[in-house]
């Protein structure tokens, strides 16, 4: 297995609550000003790939405000030699060895539709002919069989892994080149690990051409963990694909403090928890001229998508906790662009719900 060097340059933008930003509306300018996420297309072939997630480095960057770091570097791919023999996959190969037969091969569809949902996961899509291009790539493993539980078990061992995509991939047995433009195929069973949302909406990788050889995908299933990610000092709740739209508190005060976006990491609610805590330390050290400093006791976090493409992890901070009945914001339009909420959670301070104490 080759291990990729750590690629954890968590780019953060921050926006405080302002009269220029409508209360709790998605800050589209903040989203658009953040560096574009690196949405990795999974490398083809049967050689496993791995990415390490550095939680300490991510947290350090998450609490920085303002923050400027260099853009993420592109992954280095090993050069391939023309007509070089490639490792053989473990999956079956159709009798007629071409792309159309691969896509129509019943064994692949049967395996996908009959696969068990792994314990602790929910199925997000079934038997597609494309794989996910999602946020937070954490590498892939090759399997000896189409075993969804074995794939999920790989995810369970990786820090920050929240979902998996398992599928059959038609790969060449030798590296296609002028002297071998369309070699016989081999079938690789891939288990791809993601630190983000694995959904039908981002299953957009339907293969590629390499000379005259067509790499295609079949029997693609997606699964997401059902557990709410733990954040130290906070109690979490799943909100589905909507986020909180909180009213004013009982004194008529706005409880929204501001927002941050992380665009080149993995989805990790603890980054928002660290930012919330750090913001409190800053506000206490720099109190307003009148009144008390705003204290973050509640935050929401989710993956923001623009026209179906992930833009990063969005965090919104509040001075008071609000329950899921207020999770009615599923996104907004700006012109022709649709900004949507995916994989949302809320977190309340475990010891203080915040807000003023008002008599009923």
SELUMVO-615423 format. One record per residue (C-alpha): residue number from 1; residue in three letters; x, y, z. Coordinates in nm, 3 decimals. Example, Ala and Ser with C-alpha at 12.3 -4.5 7.8 and 13.67 -1.06 7.14 Angstrom:
BEGIN
BAPA     k     r        px        py        pz
BAPA     1   Ala     1.230    -0.450     0.780
BAPA     2   Ser     1.367    -0.106     0.714
***
This chain:
BEGIN
BAPA     k     r        px        py        pz
BAPA     1   Unk     0.000     0.000     0.000
BAPA     2   Unk     0.134     0.344    -0.084
BAPA     3   Unk     0.066     0.617     0.172
BAPA     4   Unk     0.012     0.972     0.059
BAPA     5   Unk     0.183     1.247     0.256
BAPA     6   Unk    -0.043     1.442     0.487
BAPA     7   Unk    -0.253     1.693     0.291
BAPA     8   Unk    -0.408     1.889     0.569
BAPA     9   Unk    -0.400     2.255     0.477
BAPA    10   Unk    -0.735     2.352     0.625
BAPA    11   Unk    -0.826     2.679     0.464
BAPA    12   Unk    -1.060     2.889     0.670
BAPA    13   Unk    -1.262     3.201     0.599
BAPA    14   Unk    -1.455     3.383     0.871
BAPA    15   Unk    -1.750     3.620     0.876
BAPA    16   Unk    -1.890     3.784     1.189
BAPA    17   Unk    -2.257     3.869     1.217
BAPA    18   Unk    -2.310     4.194     1.029
BAPA    19   Unk    -2.599     4.414     0.914
BAPA    20   Unk    -2.477     4.340     0.562
BAPA    21   Unk    -2.554     3.968     0.600
BAPA    22   Unk    -2.922     3.881     0.661
BAPA    23   Unk    -2.970     3.699     0.990
BAPA    24   Unk    -2.864     3.334     0.947
BAPA    25   Unk    -2.883     3.338     0.568
BAPA    26   Unk    -2.599     3.140     0.417
BAPA    27   Unk    -2.312     3.382     0.368
BAPA    28   Unk    -2.268     3.322    -0.003
BAPA    29   Unk    -1.984     3.572    -0.026
BAPA    30   Unk    -1.798     3.382     0.246
BAPA    31   Unk    -1.853     3.054     0.061
BAPA    32   Unk    -1.738     3.199    -0.271
BAPA    33   Unk    -1.431     3.366    -0.119
BAPA    34   Unk    -1.300     3.038     0.027
BAPA    35   Unk    -1.051     2.840    -0.183
BAPA    36   Unk    -1.216     2.569    -0.390
BAPA    37   Unk    -1.203     2.225    -0.226
BAPA    38   Unk    -0.987     1.964    -0.392
BAPA    39   Unk    -1.247     1.708    -0.501
BAPA    40   Unk    -1.040     1.401    -0.575
BAPA    41   Unk    -1.133     1.157    -0.849
BAPA    42   Unk    -1.024     0.819    -0.715
BAPA    43   Unk    -0.718     0.684    -0.899
BAPA    44   Unk    -0.788     0.381    -1.116
BAPA    45   Unk    -0.616     0.047    -1.066
BAPA    46   Unk    -0.587    -0.213    -0.792
BAPA    47   Unk    -0.305    -0.052    -0.590
BAPA    48   Unk    -0.443     0.084    -0.263
BAPA    49   Unk    -0.415     0.453    -0.179
BAPA    50   Unk    -0.418     0.619     0.163
BAPA    51   Unk    -0.446     0.970     0.308
BAPA    52   Unk    -0.365     1.063     0.667
BAPA    53   Unk    -0.570     1.319     0.859
BAPA    54   Unk    -0.378     1.532     1.109
BAPA    55   Unk    -0.636     1.638     1.370
BAPA    56   Unk    -0.390     1.850     1.570
BAPA    57   Unk    -0.283     2.051     1.266
BAPA    58   Unk    -0.642     2.096     1.151
BAPA    59   Unk    -0.752     2.218     1.493
BAPA    60   Unk    -0.466     2.466     1.514
BAPA    61   Unk    -0.571     2.615     1.182
BAPA    62   Unk    -0.939     2.608     1.273
BAPA    63   Unk    -0.892     2.841     1.570
BAPA    64   Unk    -0.676     3.088     1.379
BAPA    65   Unk    -0.853     3.410     1.285
BAPA    66   Unk    -0.776     3.552     1.044
BAPA    67   Unk    -0.602     3.266     0.868
BAPA    68   Unk    -0.396     3.261     0.551
BAPA    69   Unk    -0.223     2.945     0.437
BAPA    70   Unk    -0.097     2.827     0.099
BAPA    71   Unk    -0.327     2.642    -0.133
BAPA    72   Unk    -0.330     2.265    -0.122
BAPA    73   Unk    -0.079     2.098    -0.349
BAPA    74   Unk    -0.179     1.845    -0.608
BAPA    75   Unk    -0.115     1.479    -0.547
BAPA    76   Unk     0.184     1.331    -0.720
BAPA    77   Unk     0.092     1.032    -0.933
BAPA    78   Unk     0.348     0.771    -1.015
BAPA    79   Unk     0.452     0.761    -1.380
BAPA    80   Unk     0.333     0.455    -1.571
BAPA    81   Unk     0.535     0.259    -1.824
BAPA    82   Unk     0.372     0.181    -2.160
BAPA    83   Unk     0.229    -0.172    -2.175
BAPA    84   Unk     0.355    -0.248    -1.823
BAPA    85   Unk     0.167    -0.535    -1.659
BAPA    86   Unk    -0.080    -0.415    -1.394
BAPA    87   Unk    -0.197    -0.608    -1.084
BAPA    88   Unk    -0.500    -0.828    -1.133
BAPA    89   Unk    -0.829    -0.750    -0.960
BAPA    90   Unk    -1.041    -1.004    -0.772
BAPA    91   Unk    -1.374    -0.951    -0.947
BAPA    92   Unk    -1.523    -1.152    -1.235
BAPA    93   Unk    -1.475    -1.047    -1.598
BAPA    94   Unk    -1.767    -1.076    -1.844
BAPA    95   Unk    -1.728    -1.332    -2.126
BAPA    96   Unk    -1.741    -1.051    -2.381
BAPA    97   Unk    -1.464    -0.820    -2.271
BAPA    98   Unk    -1.581    -0.469    -2.349
BAPA    99   Unk    -1.728    -0.172    -2.167
BAPA   100   Unk    -2.089    -0.237    -2.268
BAPA   101   Unk    -2.081    -0.596    -2.143
BAPA   102   Unk    -1.925    -0.481    -1.817
BAPA   103   Unk    -2.200    -0.228    -1.756
BAPA   104   Unk    -2.471    -0.485    -1.833
BAPA   105   Unk    -2.311    -0.772    -1.638
BAPA   106   Unk    -2.584    -0.903    -1.406
BAPA   107   Unk    -2.343    -1.030    -1.141
BAPA   108   Unk    -2.237    -0.675    -1.059
BAPA   109   Unk    -2.591    -0.546    -1.024
BAPA   110   Unk    -2.695    -0.851    -0.822
BAPA   111   Unk    -2.406    -0.804    -0.581
BAPA   112   Unk    -2.494    -0.439    -0.528
BAPA   113   Unk    -2.868    -0.482    -0.482
BAPA   114   Unk    -2.834    -0.779    -0.246
BAPA   115   Unk    -2.550    -0.636    -0.036
BAPA   116   Unk    -2.609    -0.601     0.337
BAPA   117   Unk    -2.611    -0.253     0.490
BAPA   118   Unk    -2.316    -0.252     0.734
BAPA   119   Unk    -2.397    -0.216     1.102
BAPA   120   Unk    -2.386     0.150     1.205
BAPA   121   Unk    -2.440     0.276     0.850
BAPA   122   Unk    -2.726     0.381     0.626
BAPA   123   Unk    -2.739     0.329     0.251
BAPA   124   Unk    -2.734     0.645     0.040
BAPA   125   Unk    -2.745     0.492    -0.309
BAPA   126   Unk    -2.753     0.153    -0.478
BAPA   127   Unk    -2.620     0.001    -0.800
BAPA   128   Unk    -2.508     0.314    -0.982
BAPA   129   Unk    -2.265     0.313    -1.274
BAPA   130   Unk    -2.055     0.593    -1.127
BAPA   131   Unk    -1.857     0.652    -0.810
BAPA   132   Unk    -1.856     0.949    -0.575
BAPA   133   Unk    -1.640     1.256    -0.617
BAPA   134   Unk    -1.690     1.383    -0.266
BAPA   135   Unk    -1.533     1.604    -0.001
BAPA   136   Unk    -1.258     1.470     0.224
BAPA   137   Unk    -1.088     1.190     0.027
BAPA   138   Unk    -0.921     0.941     0.262
BAPA   139   Unk    -0.795     0.683     0.016
BAPA   140   Unk    -0.921     0.345    -0.101
BAPA   141   Unk    -0.867    -0.025    -0.047
BAPA   142   Unk    -0.912    -0.313    -0.288
BAPA   143   Unk    -1.121    -0.608    -0.174
BAPA   144   Unk    -1.122    -0.979    -0.256
BAPA   145   Unk    -1.503    -0.979    -0.267
BAPA   146   Unk    -1.791    -0.734    -0.277
BAPA   147   Unk    -1.812    -0.718     0.102
BAPA   148   Unk    -1.981    -0.405     0.234
BAPA   149   Unk    -1.909    -0.493     0.597
BAPA   150   Unk    -1.539    -0.535     0.524
BAPA   151   Unk    -1.541    -0.198     0.349
BAPA   152   Unk    -1.714    -0.030     0.644
BAPA   153   Unk    -1.466    -0.194     0.882
BAPA   154   Unk    -1.186    -0.017     0.692
BAPA   155   Unk    -1.366     0.314     0.745
BAPA   156   Unk    -1.406     0.242     1.116
BAPA   157   Unk    -1.028     0.227     1.156
BAPA   158   Unk    -0.965     0.567     0.992
BAPA   159   Unk    -0.988     0.893     1.187
BAPA   160   Unk    -1.250     1.117     1.032
BAPA   161   Unk    -1.397     0.858     0.796
BAPA   162   Unk    -1.772     0.911     0.770
BAPA   163   Unk    -1.874     0.720     0.459
BAPA   164   Unk    -1.772     0.460     0.200
BAPA   165   Unk    -1.831     0.383    -0.166
BAPA   166   Unk    -1.789     0.024    -0.289
BAPA   167   Unk    -1.798    -0.070    -0.658
BAPA   168   Unk    -1.660    -0.279    -0.945
BAPA   169   Unk    -1.414    -0.106    -1.176
BAPA   170   Unk    -1.306    -0.223    -1.524
BAPA   171   Unk    -0.929    -0.171    -1.545
BAPA   172   Unk    -0.663    -0.264    -1.804
BAPA   173   Unk    -0.432    -0.559    -1.739
BAPA   174   Unk    -0.144    -0.363    -1.891
BAPA   175   Unk    -0.086     0.011    -1.917
BAPA   176   Unk    -0.257     0.122    -2.242
BAPA   177   Unk    -0.023     0.277    -2.497
BAPA   178   Unk     0.028     0.293    -2.874
BAPA   179   Unk     0.150    -0.069    -2.888
BAPA   180   Unk    -0.131    -0.196    -2.660
BAPA   181   Unk    -0.417     0.053    -2.690
BAPA   182   Unk    -0.701    -0.176    -2.578
BAPA   183   Unk    -0.567    -0.460    -2.361
BAPA   184   Unk    -0.779    -0.727    -2.188
BAPA   185   Unk    -0.949    -0.609    -1.872
BAPA   186   Unk    -0.943    -0.702    -1.507
BAPA   187   Unk    -1.215    -0.622    -1.252
BAPA   188   Unk    -1.109    -0.442    -0.936
BAPA   189   Unk    -1.342    -0.425    -0.634
BAPA   190   Unk    -1.283    -0.089    -0.467
BAPA   191   Unk    -1.372     0.039    -0.123
BAPA   192   Unk    -1.326     0.418    -0.116
BAPA   193   Unk    -1.313     0.601     0.217
BAPA   194   Unk    -1.451     0.952     0.253
BAPA   195   Unk    -1.442     1.213     0.527
BAPA   196   Unk    -1.752     1.376     0.384
BAPA   197   Unk    -2.095     1.311     0.240
BAPA   198   Unk    -2.128     1.008     0.009
BAPA   199   Unk    -2.449     1.064    -0.187
BAPA   200   Unk    -2.605     0.998    -0.526
BAPA   201   Unk    -2.572     1.370    -0.602
BAPA   202   Unk    -2.193     1.347    -0.606
BAPA   203   Unk    -2.167     1.007    -0.780
BAPA   204   Unk    -2.036     1.170    -1.096
BAPA   205   Unk    -1.727     0.966    -1.184
BAPA   206   Unk    -1.838     0.729    -1.460
BAPA   207   Unk    -1.488     0.631    -1.572
BAPA   208   Unk    -1.237     0.750    -1.831
BAPA   209   Unk    -1.070     0.659    -2.158
BAPA   210   Unk    -0.707     0.551    -2.160
BAPA   211   Unk    -0.608     0.522    -2.524
BAPA   212   Unk    -0.873     0.285    -2.662
BAPA   213   Unk    -0.945     0.123    -2.328
BAPA   214   Unk    -1.260     0.238    -2.149
BAPA   215   Unk    -1.249     0.233    -1.768
BAPA   216   Unk    -1.608     0.205    -1.642
BAPA   217   Unk    -1.781     0.146    -1.308
BAPA   218   Unk    -2.072    -0.078    -1.208
BAPA   219   Unk    -2.253    -0.191    -0.893
BAPA   220   Unk    -2.166     0.127    -0.705
BAPA   221   Unk    -2.316     0.155    -0.354
BAPA   222   Unk    -2.279     0.438    -0.102
BAPA   223   Unk    -2.303     0.422     0.278
BAPA   224   Unk    -2.282     0.681     0.556
BAPA   225   Unk    -2.231     0.636     0.929
BAPA   226   Unk    -2.544     0.694     1.135
BAPA   227   Unk    -2.377     0.798     1.461
BAPA   228   Unk    -2.347     1.167     1.543
BAPA   229   Unk    -1.973     1.255     1.542
BAPA   230   Unk    -1.852     1.322     1.895
BAPA   231   Unk    -1.718     1.665     1.993
BAPA   232   Unk    -1.558     1.701     2.335
BAPA   233   Unk    -1.760     1.928     2.564
BAPA   234   Unk    -2.064     1.933     2.336
BAPA   235   Unk    -2.376     1.723     2.282
BAPA   236   Unk    -2.464     1.665     1.918
BAPA   237   Unk    -2.780     1.610     1.716
BAPA   238   Unk    -2.830     1.510     1.352
BAPA   239   Unk    -3.027     1.759     1.140
BAPA   240   Unk    -3.034     1.572     0.810
BAPA   241   Unk    -2.996     1.807     0.514
BAPA   242   Unk    -3.125     2.123     0.683
BAPA   243   Unk    -2.973     2.362     0.932
BAPA   244   Unk    -3.097     2.586     1.212
BAPA   245   Unk    -3.289     2.910     1.145
BAPA   246   Unk    -3.312     3.044     1.499
BAPA   247   Unk    -3.549     3.317     1.618
BAPA   248   Unk    -3.442     3.600     1.844
BAPA   249   Unk    -3.411     3.508     2.211
BAPA   250   Unk    -3.668     3.596     2.476
BAPA   251   Unk    -3.526     3.949     2.502
BAPA   252   Unk    -3.555     4.002     2.129
BAPA   253   Unk    -3.181     3.966     2.073
BAPA   254   Unk    -3.017     3.797     1.775
BAPA   255   Unk    -2.825     3.489     1.892
BAPA   256   Unk    -2.629     3.436     1.569
BAPA   257   Unk    -2.260     3.524     1.608
BAPA   258   Unk    -2.101     3.451     1.271
BAPA   259   Unk    -1.968     3.171     1.056
BAPA   260   Unk    -1.657     3.000     0.926
BAPA   261   Unk    -1.590     2.770     0.635
BAPA   262   Unk    -1.319     2.504     0.603
BAPA   263   Unk    -1.251     2.407     0.245
BAPA   264   Unk    -0.958     2.167     0.213
BAPA   265   Unk    -0.986     1.929     0.505
BAPA   266   Unk    -1.234     1.654     0.586
BAPA   267   Unk    -1.572     1.702     0.750
BAPA   268   Unk    -1.495     1.717     1.122
BAPA   269   Unk    -1.739     1.885     1.365
BAPA   270   Unk    -1.462     1.910     1.625
BAPA   271   Unk    -1.306     2.184     1.413
BAPA   272   Unk    -1.618     2.394     1.473
BAPA   273   Unk    -1.608     2.306     1.842
BAPA   274   Unk    -1.252     2.431     1.863
BAPA   275   Unk    -1.343     2.748     1.674
BAPA   276   Unk    -1.640     2.809     1.907
BAPA   277   Unk    -1.423     2.773     2.218
BAPA   278   Unk    -1.146     2.987     2.072
BAPA   279   Unk    -1.393     3.258     1.974
BAPA   280   Unk    -1.511     3.276     2.336
BAPA   281   Unk    -1.155     3.323     2.459
BAPA   282   Unk    -1.107     3.605     2.211
BAPA   283   Unk    -1.439     3.773     2.294
BAPA   284   Unk    -1.370     3.763     2.669
BAPA   285   Unk    -1.025     3.912     2.613
BAPA   286   Unk    -1.172     4.184     2.388
BAPA   287   Unk    -1.507     4.277     2.550
BAPA   288   Unk    -1.740     4.530     2.386
BAPA   289   Unk    -1.754     4.888     2.513
BAPA   290   Unk    -2.105     4.821     2.645
BAPA   291   Unk    -2.265     4.500     2.765
BAPA   292   Unk    -2.124     4.152     2.793
BAPA   293   Unk    -1.918     3.967     2.531
BAPA   294   Unk    -2.106     3.721     2.310
BAPA   295   Unk    -2.033     3.363     2.420
BAPA   296   Unk    -2.067     3.070     2.180
BAPA   297   Unk    -2.263     2.788     2.342
BAPA   298   Unk    -2.410     2.632     2.028
BAPA   299   Unk    -2.300     2.572     1.671
BAPA   300   Unk    -2.423     2.405     1.357
BAPA   301   Unk    -2.203     2.247     1.095
BAPA   302   Unk    -2.267     2.094     0.756
BAPA   303   Unk    -2.127     2.047     0.410
BAPA   304   Unk    -2.218     2.334     0.180
BAPA   305   Unk    -2.283     2.248    -0.185
BAPA   306   Unk    -2.309     2.485    -0.480
BAPA   307   Unk    -2.503     2.339    -0.772
BAPA   308   Unk    -2.435     1.994    -0.631
BAPA   309   Unk    -2.058     2.045    -0.586
BAPA   310   Unk    -1.917     2.054    -0.234
BAPA   311   Unk    -1.774     2.389    -0.124
BAPA   312   Unk    -1.647     2.279     0.216
BAPA   313   Unk    -1.755     2.253     0.579
BAPA   314   Unk    -1.965     2.546     0.702
BAPA   315   Unk    -1.991     2.638     1.072
BAPA   316   Unk    -2.236     2.884     1.227
BAPA   317   Unk    -2.204     2.992     1.591
BAPA   318   Unk    -2.477     3.104     1.833
BAPA   319   Unk    -2.509     3.229     2.189
BAPA   320   Unk    -2.802     2.997     2.266
BAPA   321   Unk    -2.899     2.638     2.190
BAPA   322   Unk    -3.189     2.564     1.955
BAPA   323   Unk    -3.348     2.226     1.897
BAPA   324   Unk    -3.406     2.047     1.569
BAPA   325   Unk    -3.755     2.193     1.526
BAPA   326   Unk    -3.575     2.507     1.403
BAPA   327   Unk    -3.383     2.312     1.136
BAPA   328   Unk    -3.580     2.452     0.842
BAPA   329   Unk    -3.303     2.607     0.631
BAPA   330   Unk    -3.213     2.370     0.348
BAPA   331   Unk    -3.032     2.628     0.139
BAPA   332   Unk    -3.094     2.924    -0.086
BAPA   333   Unk    -3.060     3.057    -0.439
BAPA   334   Unk    -2.841     3.338    -0.566
BAPA   335   Unk    -2.922     3.403    -0.927
BAPA   336   Unk    -2.885     3.071    -1.108
BAPA   337   Unk    -2.671     2.918    -0.834
BAPA   338   Unk    -2.828     2.687    -0.578
BAPA   339   Unk    -2.654     2.660    -0.239
BAPA   340   Unk    -2.769     2.355    -0.042
BAPA   341   Unk    -2.711     2.201     0.300
BAPA   342   Unk    -2.582     1.845     0.328
BAPA   343   Unk    -2.501     1.624     0.628
BAPA   344   Unk    -2.590     1.875     0.899
BAPA   345   Unk    -2.543     1.853     1.277
BAPA   346   Unk    -2.593     2.085     1.574
BAPA   347   Unk    -2.393     2.089     1.897
BAPA   348   Unk    -2.483     2.237     2.235
BAPA   349   Unk    -2.240     2.313     2.514
BAPA   350   Unk    -2.269     2.019     2.754
BAPA   351   Unk    -2.282     2.244     3.062
BAPA   352   Unk    -2.455     2.561     2.942
BAPA   353   Unk    -2.735     2.618     2.693
BAPA   354   Unk    -2.659     2.992     2.689
BAPA   355   Unk    -2.912     3.268     2.640
BAPA   356   Unk    -3.070     3.500     2.894
BAPA   357   Unk    -3.287     3.378     3.183
BAPA   358   Unk    -3.633     3.511     3.115
BAPA   359   Unk    -3.939     3.450     3.330
BAPA   360   Unk    -4.236     3.289     3.158
***
